[in-house]
Amino acid sequence: MQAVDDILRLACEKFADATAVSSKVETVSYSQLFNRSAEVASELRGLGVGNGDAVGIIGHRSAAVISAVLGTWMSGAAVMLIDEALPAVRRETMLGTGPVRAVADCTDAPRIRCSPRPGAVPGPALDDRDHAYVAFTSGSTGTPKAIVGSHTGLSSFLRWQSEEFGVGPGDRFAHLTNLSFDVWFRDALTPLVSGATLCVPDQLHLDAAGALDFLRGERITALHLVPSLGKVWTAAAAGAAPVPSVRHAFFAGEPLDSALVRRWREYFPGCEVVNLYGPTETTLAQHFHRVPADPRPGVQPVGRSLPGSRSFVLDEERRVCAPGEVGEIHIAAEHPSHGYLMDGRIVAPFVGIDVDGERISAYPTGDRGRRAADGELEILGRADEQVKIAGVRIELQEVRAAIQAHPSVREAFVCAQEDRFTKVVVAVLEGAAEAEPQLRAHLGERLMSAMVPSAFVYLPALPKLPNGKVDRRALTEVAAGHLRERGRRAAVPAGTGTTADRLAAIWQSVTGGGASPLADRDITFFNASGTSLTIVVLHARVQAEFGVTFPLVRLFEHASFNAQLSFLEQMFHEPEGRGPGNAVSTAGAASRKRVLTARRTRRSRGLPTPDLG
């Protein structure tokens, strides 16, 4: 076994004076990163933390979180990353999974506060030194599913990515992945095991134009992102200057289509596009595909397996399919995860398959695919009710369970439908439509923002089949029809009328139609079917329509229609230097403080926060 902290420790020694993490808050060298991590490890050991324990690390992208992660590993414990923006109920559910002995609070980074978690006792489930982290995916039972990751698997992947793509001290990686996803580990640690610099954008750089400015200004050479984010950026970047420094873009989490690849290369002409694929259960990506200069039409393949791993397309009898035949993809990773953490024990999700007389342990991904004639693997969709939205793996049954727990709902059907930039969740309900605001609040306290339905459709009764089960085909068409109708009602801002009329038209255009916010001016953008992804589009269109410039975080701070309207009207009456076109110039040194205050306010109110995937 090679622990991840061992290779990070070697990197800290080798590149001691180089910059490890760079942000608006601070610049941290490799030696400083190691010293801070050692302090965290010492503090955790003083709390009795060691092998068999987990440490919950709560915060946002920062050097403090990385120090807490490395320090936790140095103490002998496993890491449990928890994004501070998650609903409080979900955070507590995650912390209650497994032996979380202590919590490292990094919400006020660069400060780290370590404290014991009352009542936590060590257990046998995490006593293997190879247990590196506990990551969560959506669960079909209605609660997040905990997966125990492997030190050996993670360190192997980090070394592979670094060597395969020549990552080194000259590289500058953009840190875009939020906590609570296992993808965070490759996003943050691949550069750090390689002597590269991890560059952390602040909240002022979450809009499309600001993101491109960040990549250009920081001379970013590589980044990880989901295709839906790439679509939003390129859609809003019309006329932007190219960013020549970026040489690698690692896409994962969703289908990557050729149209996005071509648009991406318009803005990043020197960039190699790489398509990664692999579920959390197999330890990060297990397939990669270098997209050629002239990509094949449509969805790109995920290519070939990483060294030491194998994948198979199997039919319903678990026999290997011939090239071109469709079946379920099974992955036999060289270093997979240890399995699901359930009731104090680890349950392996792997199955035995027979290939050429050899018995192999593999993970059934639930993805349908086929092997092309050239040997590359192609993904064709899901065989179950699991979907990925903005890179987030979602069990629709978990969403349905949360909906049906609300007293206003008698019965619910949930499905995913394609919308403009990504899939969205649509709920068809038998229940009280007038209770939708309370239902949305209920879901916002329990689910990640990507899991909350974009639309609710109310029927007097859900259609049933003769056997009494709901008619899934009919209900899926109801959901799709609702989105089509909503799209037809979407207005394009005409550039005329009052400020309220113009802003309302933009809202309807971005959210895909629906009722005008003029009818309920206190409605928030997120309760009007907006998401943390489409608010980036809203930001770009508001700035273009009204000729103003302001940070995206202002729309999160002013989430309701009335608040955004007041914000715009105030901008038109600001003194010189703060009016339209100049709003960003007054941010000054207080901007970071306002952002942190806004984060805490949004968390306390259960509102979504800016999310890059």
Summary of the structure (lengths in Angstrom):
residues: 613
radius of gyration: 23.9
end to end distance: 30.4
largest distance: 78.5
contacts: 2147
relative contact order: 0.09
helix: 36%
strand: 24%
